[in-house]
Amino acid sequence: MWSGPRNLSTAMMYAFAARGDCAVWDEPFYAAYLKKTGLDHPMRDEIIATHQADPARVAAACRGPIPQEQSLFYQKHMTLHMIPGFDRSFMRDCTNVFLIRHPARVVASYAKKREGPTLMDIGFVQQAELFDEVAGWLGRAPLVIDSADIRADPAASLTRLCAAIGIPYTDRMLHWPAGPKPFDGVWAAHWYNAVHASTGFEDPEGCLPDLPADYRRLVDQAMPYYERLAALRLA
């Protein structure tokens, strides 16, 4: 599952973990991304110290074997983490799905946790690039799902998604226990407070947030990438 940050990505990971037949991996390349780029993110040093920071080893593990002798392996990837030079060949062994969210909602949510985001921080450009790469070797558009559709009707949206990727749907995906999860990345302490308070998908969102001028400009930059994928979303 490829998304930018604040895209309902953690809730989706929890939904798949709740199935009972699915191992999950939270942002496999985050430590490698921070080490390679030198970017200053919240908990940077702890993330690099705690998680695998060698991108080649991460890519190899993404191929399997599936942990915990499960039959499915859900990998929650951030598009911005897949920087040039990191091995992407493992993606050919995976079913790649692209999770999108309206840029205004992404920017509003991200800025609450890390101020002054840039276009590269929110992952839309990288998502479009990865989408095109996958489409190129598939010979068709890969699957796209919109977080708004999931929140509007989680059961229907997840039923369609499971059918599209060839796995059975189960109502267990709609609920999970509150609190931290053993498979959370160490960064969960900074980013996951809202989803830790949840036990399922939240209700549909209301009007788009009112943003200051600099954030509105950022939304305008991201919109073409979002709209291109949104036109292809599973519905």
N, C-alpha and C positions, 0 to 999 in steps of 0.2 A: 504494500500500500504506500503510494508516493504522494506526499502532500507537503505544504509549507507548515510552519508552526501555527497553532491556534485555529486548526481546521476541523475540530472534532476528532482529531487523530487518536488521542488517548482513550476517549470513550469507545471508539471503534476497536481499539486493541483490547479493551476490557470486554467488549461484546464477544469477540472471538475467543478470548480466554475462557469466558463463561460457558462455552459450548461443551467443554469436557473432553474433546478429542483434538485439541489444538494447542500446540506450544506457541508462545509469542516471544518476540524480541523487541525491546524498546530502543529505537534509534541506534542501530548497530554502529554507525559510522561517526557518532557525535564526538567521541574522544579523539579519533583520528583527524576529524575536521578541525577541531580546536588546536590540536598540536601542529598540524600542517600550516594553518592560516595564521596562527598567533593571535587570533581575535580574543577580545576580552569579553567573555560571557559570564553571567552569574555562576559561581561555583566552578570556574574553569579548572583550577588546579586539582580540585577533588575529583572532577569528572575524568581528567586524564590519568590520575593516579588509580582510580577505581576500575575503569573500563579499558578494554583492549584498544590501544591507540595505533596499532599497526594495521593499515588499511588492507594489506594483502591477506593477513590472517582473518580479518573480518569478512572479506569477500569469500574466502574459502569456507568459512563457517556458514555463510548464507546459503551455500549449496547443499548443506546437510552434512551428516545425517540429522534428521529431525530430533531435537532434544526430548527427553522423558518418554521415549518410545511412543510418541503420539503419531497420529496419521496425517495431521495437517500442521503447517508451520506458517504463522502470521508474522510478517516482519514489518514493523512500523518505521518506514524510512522518511527522513526529511530530504526534500529535493535539494536544498542548499548544501547539504553535507556531501553530495556526490560531485566533488570538485574535480577539475581536470587532473589527470594523473592517477586517479583511483580506478582500480580494475572494475569495469562494469560488465564483464563477460558473464558473471553469475546471473545477471538479469535474464539471460536467455533460458535459464533453467527454471524460471519462476513464472507464475501468472501475475502480470503487472497491472495494477489498478490504480487510477489517479483520483484522489479525493480532493475536491475543490470547495472553496467557500468565498463568498463575496469579499473583495478586498477591504471594503469599509469595515466590515466586522472583524476581519483579521487584524487590521491596523489598530483598531480601538482596543482589542483584546491584548495584542502584543505590547502596546505602549504602556499598559498598566503594569507590566512585568519588567520591561526593559525600554527605557525612553529613547526617543530619537531613532526609530528603525529606518533603515534604508531599503531600497527596492531589492537589494541582494539579500537582506535579512529575512524577507517574508516569502521568498521562494517561488514567486510566480514565473519569473523568467526561466529559472532552472527547471521548473515543472514542464513548461512548454518545450524546452530543449529535450528533456528526457522523453516526453510524450512523442515528439517527432522521431527520436532515435528508435524507440520501440515500434512505432508505426512503420518505420522504414524496413525493419527486418521481419515484422509480422506480415506486411503487405496489406494491412488494414488498421483502422483506429483501435487502440486498446480501450478497455473499459474506463469510463469516467463516472463518478458518483458525486453528487452535490450534498454537502452537509445539510442544506436547507430541506432537501427532499427526505433525508433520513429523519430529521427532527419533526417534519410534518406527519410522517407515518412510518415509524421505525420498522414495524412488522412487515409492511408491504415492501419497503425499500430493501430491507435485508433479504427478504424472500427473493426479490428480483436479482439481487447481487449474487446470492448463493446459487441460484439457477444458472446465472450467466457464467459462473466459474466452475460449475459442475459439482457442487457439494450440496448435501441436504441442509435445508433450513431447520432451525430449532428455536422454539420460544425461549430457550435458556439464554439466547443472545440479548434479550431485552432487559435483563437484570443482572446485577453483580453486587457483592457486598460493599458497603461503604468502607472508606479508609484506604491506606496505602496497600500496595500489592507487592508480593515478593519479587515480581519481575519488573517493577518500576526501575528506571534508571535513577542514579543517585540524585540527579537534578530535580526529581519529583518534589523535593522539599521546597523548591523555589516556584515551580511552575504548576503543580497539580492540585492546589488546595481546593479549587472548585470541583474538579472531577472526583476528588477523594470524598467530598461531601455528598456525592450522587450515588444513587443505586440503580440508575437507568438513564436513558436519554431524556434530556430536558424537553419541555414543550417548544413549539415553533417560536422563533424570534419575531419581534415586532418590527417597527420602522428601523431603517438604517440609522446608525449613530450619527450625531452631529459632531463633526470633527473640526479642529482648527485648520487654518489655511494651509500650513505646511503638510499636514497629514492628508488633506484633501488632494494636494498635488501628488502625493505618493499614491493615493488611491487611483487617481487618473492615469498614472504611469502603469499601474498593474492591471487596469481594467481590460485592455485588449487581450492580454494573455488569458485572463479568467473567462472572458466572453467567448473566445475561440473554443476552449474546452467545454464550457457550459452548453454550447450548441450541440455537443455530442454526448451529453450526459445520459445515463441510463434512466429511463422514465417509463 
